[in-house]
Amino acid sequence: MNIEVSGIIGLLILIADIWAIINVIQSSADTLKKVLWIVAILILPVVGLVAWFFFGPRG
């Protein structure tokens, strides 16, 4: 049971990270900021996602 719940949570985090990266790429921010946000999301999936949600570039 614990493995299944962890797998579902991990999948949801992966989907949210992919969605955040796509939104960063489509934003009007300059290239350096886009790269920094993508790296932050990839290295720190949960923290990077939350930080992007509150502070990241918008479309």
SEBAMAR-820494 format. One record per atom (N, C-alpha, C): residue number from 1; residue in one letter; chain; atom name; z, x, y negated. Coordinates in Angstrom, 1 decimal, m for minus. Each point is the difference from the previous one (the first is absolute). Layout:
BEGIN
+-----+----+----+----+--------+--------+--------+
!   i ! aa ! ch ! at !     up !   east !  north !
+-----+----+----+----+--------+--------+--------+
! NUM !  a !  A ! CA !      Z !      X !      Y !
...
+-----+----+----+----+--------+--------+--------+
***
This chain:
BEGIN
+-----+----+----+----+--------+--------+--------+
!   i ! aa ! ch ! at !     up !   east !  north !
+-----+----+----+----+--------+--------+--------+
!   1 !  m !  A !  N !    0.0 !    0.8 !    1.2 !
!   1 !  m !  A ! CA !    0.0 !   m0.8 !   m1.2 !
!   1 !  m !  A !  C !    0.0 !    0.9 !   m1.3 !
!   2 !  n !  A !  N !    0.8 !    1.0 !    0.0 !
!   2 !  n !  A ! CA !    0.1 !    0.9 !   m1.2 !
!   2 !  n !  A !  C !   m1.3 !    0.7 !   m0.2 !
!   3 !  i !  A !  N !   m0.7 !    0.4 !    1.0 !
!   3 !  i !  A ! CA !   m1.3 !    0.7 !   m0.2 !
!   3 !  i !  A !  C !   m1.0 !   m1.0 !   m0.6 !
!   4 !  e !  A !  N !    0.0 !   m1.2 !    0.5 !
!   4 !  e !  A ! CA !   m1.0 !   m1.0 !   m0.6 !
!   4 !  e !  A !  C !    0.2 !   m0.3 !   m1.4 !
!   5 !  v !  A !  N !    1.3 !   m0.1 !   m0.4 !
!   5 !  v !  A ! CA !    0.3 !   m0.3 !   m1.4 !
!   5 !  v !  A !  C !   m0.4 !    1.2 !   m0.9 !
!   6 !  s !  A !  N !    0.3 !    1.2 !    0.5 !
!   6 !  s !  A ! CA !   m0.4 !    1.2 !   m0.8 !
!   6 !  s !  A !  C !   m1.5 !    0.2 !   m0.1 !
!   7 !  g !  A !  N !   m0.7 !   m0.4 !    1.0 !
!   7 !  g !  A ! CA !   m1.4 !    0.1 !    0.0 !
!   7 !  g !  A !  C !   m0.6 !   m1.0 !   m1.0 !
!   8 !  i !  A !  N !    0.5 !   m1.2 !    0.0 !
!   8 !  i !  A ! CA !   m0.5 !   m1.0 !   m1.0 !
!   8 !  i !  A !  C !    0.3 !    0.4 !   m1.4 !
!   9 !  i !  A !  N !    1.2 !    0.5 !   m0.3 !
!   9 !  i !  A ! CA !    0.4 !    0.5 !   m1.3 !
!   9 !  i !  A !  C !   m0.9 !    1.2 !   m0.4 !
!  10 !  g !  A !  N !   m0.3 !    0.9 !    0.9 !
!  10 !  g !  A ! CA !   m0.8 !    1.1 !   m0.3 !
!  10 !  g !  A !  C !   m1.5 !   m0.4 !   m0.3 !
!  11 !  l !  A !  N !   m0.4 !   m1.0 !    0.7 !
!  11 !  l !  A ! CA !   m1.4 !   m0.5 !   m0.2 !
!  11 !  l !  A !  C !   m0.1 !   m0.7 !   m1.4 !
!  12 !  l !  A !  N !    1.1 !   m0.8 !   m0.4 !
!  12 !  l !  A ! CA !    0.0 !   m0.6 !   m1.3 !
!  12 !  l !  A !  C !    0.0 !    1.0 !   m1.1 !
!  13 !  i !  A !  N !    0.8 !    1.1 !    0.2 !
!  13 !  i !  A ! CA !    0.0 !    1.1 !   m1.0 !
!  13 !  i !  A !  C !   m1.3 !    0.7 !   m0.1 !
!  14 !  l !  A !  N !   m0.7 !    0.2 !    1.1 !
!  14 !  l !  A ! CA !   m1.3 !    0.6 !    0.0 !
!  14 !  l !  A !  C !   m1.0 !   m0.9 !   m0.7 !
!  15 !  i !  A !  N !    0.0 !   m1.3 !    0.2 !
!  15 !  i !  A ! CA !   m0.9 !   m0.9 !   m0.7 !
!  15 !  i !  A !  C !    0.3 !    0.0 !   m1.5 !
!  16 !  a !  A !  N !    1.2 !    0.0 !   m0.4 !
!  16 !  a !  A ! CA !    0.4 !    0.0 !   m1.4 !
!  16 !  a !  A !  C !   m0.4 !    1.3 !   m0.6 !
!  17 !  d !  A !  N !    0.1 !    1.1 !    0.6 !
!  17 !  d !  A ! CA !   m0.4 !    1.3 !   m0.5 !
!  17 !  d !  A !  C !   m1.5 !    0.0 !   m0.2 !
!  18 !  i !  A !  N !   m0.8 !   m0.4 !    1.0 !
!  18 !  i !  A ! CA !   m1.4 !   m0.1 !   m0.2 !
!  18 !  i !  A !  C !   m0.4 !   m0.9 !   m1.2 !
!  19 !  w !  A !  N !    0.6 !   m1.1 !   m0.1 !
!  19 !  w !  A ! CA !   m0.2 !   m0.9 !   m1.1 !
!  19 !  w !  A !  C !    0.3 !    0.7 !   m1.3 !
!  20 !  a !  A !  N !    1.1 !    0.7 !   m0.1 !
!  20 !  a !  A ! CA !    0.4 !    0.7 !   m1.2 !
!  20 !  a !  A !  C !   m1.0 !    1.1 !   m0.4 !
!  21 !  i !  A !  N !   m0.5 !    0.8 !    1.0 !
!  21 !  i !  A ! CA !   m1.0 !    1.0 !   m0.2 !
!  21 !  i !  A !  C !   m1.3 !   m0.6 !   m0.5 !
!  22 !  i !  A !  N !   m0.4 !   m1.1 !    0.6 !
!  22 !  i !  A ! CA !   m1.2 !   m0.6 !   m0.5 !
!  22 !  i !  A !  C !    0.1 !   m0.4 !   m1.4 !
!  23 !  n !  A !  N !    1.1 !   m0.6 !   m0.4 !
!  23 !  n !  A ! CA !    0.3 !   m0.4 !   m1.4 !
!  23 !  n !  A !  C !    0.0 !    1.2 !   m0.9 !
!  24 !  v !  A !  N !    0.6 !    1.1 !    0.4 !
!  24 !  v !  A ! CA !    0.0 !    1.2 !   m0.8 !
!  24 !  v !  A !  C !   m1.4 !    0.5 !   m0.3 !
!  25 !  i !  A !  N !   m0.8 !    0.0 !    1.1 !
!  25 !  i !  A ! CA !   m1.4 !    0.5 !   m0.1 !
!  25 !  i !  A !  C !   m0.8 !   m0.9 !   m1.0 !
!  26 !  q !  A !  N !    0.2 !   m1.3 !    0.0 !
!  26 !  q !  A ! CA !   m0.7 !   m0.9 !   m0.8 !
!  26 !  q !  A !  C !    0.6 !   m0.1 !   m1.4 !
!  27 !  s !  A !  N !    1.1 !    0.6 !   m0.3 !
!  27 !  s !  A ! CA !    0.6 !   m0.1 !   m1.4 !
!  27 !  s !  A !  C !   m0.9 !    0.9 !   m0.9 !
!  28 !  s !  A !  N !    0.3 !   m0.2 !   m1.3 !
!  28 !  s !  A ! CA !   m0.7 !    0.7 !   m1.1 !
!  28 !  s !  A !  C !    0.8 !    1.3 !   m0.4 !
!  29 !  a !  A !  N !    0.9 !    0.4 !    0.8 !
!  29 !  a !  A ! CA !    0.8 !    1.2 !   m0.3 !
!  29 !  a !  A !  C !   m0.9 !    1.2 !    0.2 !
!  30 !  d !  A !  N !    0.3 !    1.2 !   m0.7 !
!  30 !  d !  A ! CA !   m0.8 !    1.2 !    0.2 !
!  30 !  d !  A !  C !    0.2 !    0.5 !    1.4 !
!  31 !  t !  A !  N !   m0.9 !    0.9 !    0.4 !
!  31 !  t !  A ! CA !    0.0 !    0.5 !    1.4 !
!  31 !  t !  A !  C !    1.2 !    0.7 !    0.4 !
!  32 !  l !  A !  N !    0.6 !    0.8 !   m0.9 !
!  32 !  l !  A ! CA !    1.2 !    0.7 !    0.4 !
!  32 !  l !  A !  C !    1.2 !   m0.9 !    0.3 !
!  33 !  k !  A !  N !    0.1 !   m1.1 !   m0.8 !
!  33 !  k !  A ! CA !    1.1 !   m0.9 !    0.3 !
!  33 !  k !  A !  C !   m0.3 !   m0.8 !    1.3 !
!  34 !  k !  A !  N !   m1.2 !   m0.3 !    0.3 !
!  34 !  k !  A ! CA !   m0.4 !   m0.7 !    1.2 !
!  34 !  k !  A !  C !    0.4 !    0.9 !    1.2 !
!  35 !  v !  A !  N !   m0.4 !    1.3 !   m0.1 !
!  35 !  v !  A ! CA !    0.3 !    0.9 !    1.1 !
!  35 !  v !  A !  C !    1.5 !    0.2 !    0.2 !
!  36 !  l !  A !  N !    0.8 !    0.1 !   m1.1 !
!  36 !  l !  A ! CA !    1.4 !    0.1 !    0.1 !
!  36 !  l !  A !  C !    0.7 !   m1.2 !    0.7 !
!  37 !  w !  A !  N !   m0.5 !   m1.2 !   m0.4 !
!  37 !  w !  A ! CA !    0.5 !   m1.2 !    0.6 !
!  37 !  w !  A !  C !   m0.3 !   m0.1 !    1.5 !
!  38 !  i !  A !  N !   m1.2 !    0.3 !    0.3 !
!  38 !  i !  A ! CA !   m0.4 !    0.0 !    1.4 !
!  38 !  i !  A !  C !    0.8 !    0.9 !    0.9 !
!  39 !  v !  A !  N !    0.2 !    1.2 !   m0.6 !
!  39 !  v !  A ! CA !    0.8 !    1.0 !    0.8 !
!  39 !  v !  A !  C !    1.5 !   m0.5 !    0.1 !
!  40 !  a !  A !  N !    0.5 !   m0.6 !   m1.0 !
!  40 !  a !  A ! CA !    1.4 !   m0.5 !    0.0 !
!  40 !  a !  A !  C !    0.1 !   m1.1 !    1.1 !
!  41 !  i !  A !  N !   m1.0 !   m0.9 !    0.0 !
!  41 !  i !  A ! CA !    0.0 !   m1.1 !    1.0 !
!  41 !  i !  A !  C !   m0.1 !    0.6 !    1.4 !
!  42 !  l !  A !  N !   m0.8 !    1.0 !    0.2 !
!  42 !  l !  A ! CA !   m0.2 !    0.5 !    1.3 !
!  42 !  l !  A !  C !    1.2 !    0.9 !    0.5 !
!  43 !  i !  A !  N !    0.6 !    0.7 !   m0.9 !
!  43 !  i !  A ! CA !    1.1 !    0.9 !    0.5 !
!  43 !  i !  A !  C !    1.3 !   m0.8 !    0.1 !
!  44 !  l !  A !  N !    0.2 !   m1.0 !   m0.9 !
!  44 !  l !  A ! CA !    1.2 !   m0.8 !    0.1 !
!  44 !  l !  A !  C !   m0.4 !   m1.5 !    0.1 !
!  45 !  p !  A !  N !   m0.3 !   m0.4 !    1.2 !
!  45 !  p !  A ! CA !   m0.7 !   m1.4 !    0.1 !
!  45 !  p !  A !  C !    0.9 !   m1.1 !   m0.7 !
!  46 !  v !  A !  N !    1.2 !   m0.1 !    0.3 !
!  46 !  v !  A ! CA !    0.8 !   m1.1 !   m0.5 !
!  46 !  v !  A !  C !    0.4 !    0.2 !   m1.5 !
!  47 !  v !  A !  N !    0.5 !    1.2 !   m0.3 !
!  47 !  v !  A ! CA !    0.4 !    0.3 !   m1.4 !
!  47 !  v !  A !  C !   m1.2 !    0.0 !   m0.9 !
!  48 !  g !  A !  N !   m1.1 !    0.6 !    0.5 !
!  48 !  g !  A ! CA !   m1.2 !    0.1 !   m0.8 !
!  48 !  g !  A !  C !   m0.6 !   m1.4 !   m0.3 !
!  49 !  l !  A !  N !    0.1 !   m0.9 !    1.0 !
!  49 !  l !  A ! CA !   m0.5 !   m1.3 !   m0.1 !
!  49 !  l !  A !  C !    0.8 !   m0.8 !   m1.1 !
!  50 !  v !  A !  N !    1.3 !    0.1 !    0.1 !
!  50 !  v !  A ! CA !    0.9 !   m0.6 !   m0.9 !
!  50 !  v !  A !  C !   m0.2 !    0.5 !   m1.4 !
!  51 !  a !  A !  N !   m0.1 !    1.3 !   m0.2 !
!  51 !  a !  A ! CA !   m0.2 !    0.7 !   m1.3 !
!  51 !  a !  A !  C !   m1.3 !   m0.5 !   m0.6 !
!  52 !  w !  A !  N !   m1.1 !    0.0 !    0.9 !
!  52 !  w !  A ! CA !   m1.3 !   m0.5 !   m0.5 !
!  52 !  w !  A !  C !    0.1 !   m1.4 !   m0.5 !
!  53 !  f !  A !  N !    0.7 !   m0.9 !    0.8 !
!  53 !  f !  A ! CA !    0.1 !   m1.4 !   m0.4 !
!  53 !  f !  A !  C !    0.6 !   m0.2 !   m1.4 !
!  54 !  f !  A !  N !    1.0 !    0.8 !   m0.3 !
!  54 !  f !  A ! CA !    0.7 !   m0.1 !   m1.3 !
!  54 !  f !  A !  C !   m0.7 !    0.8 !   m1.1 !
!  55 !  f !  A !  N !   m0.5 !    1.2 !    0.3 !
!  55 !  f !  A ! CA !   m0.4 !    0.9 !   m1.1 !
!  55 !  f !  A !  C !   m1.5 !    0.4 !    0.1 !
!  56 !  g !  A !  N !   m0.7 !   m0.4 !    1.1 !
!  56 !  g !  A ! CA !   m1.4 !    0.5 !    0.2 !
!  56 !  g !  A !  C !   m1.0 !   m0.6 !   m0.9 !
!  57 !  p !  A !  N !   m1.2 !    0.6 !    0.0 !
!  57 !  p !  A ! CA !   m1.1 !   m0.5 !   m0.9 !
!  57 !  p !  A !  C !   m0.5 !   m1.4 !    0.5 !
!  58 !  r !  A !  N !   m0.3 !   m0.7 !   m1.0 !
!  58 !  r !  A ! CA !   m0.5 !   m1.4 !    0.3 !
!  58 !  r !  A !  C !   m1.5 !    0.0 !   m0.3 !
!  59 !  g !  A !  N !   m0.7 !   m1.0 !    0.6 !
!  59 !  g !  A ! CA !   m1.4 !   m0.1 !   m0.1 !
!  59 !  g !  A !  C !   m0.5 !   m0.3 !   m1.4 !
+-----+----+----+----+--------+--------+--------+
***
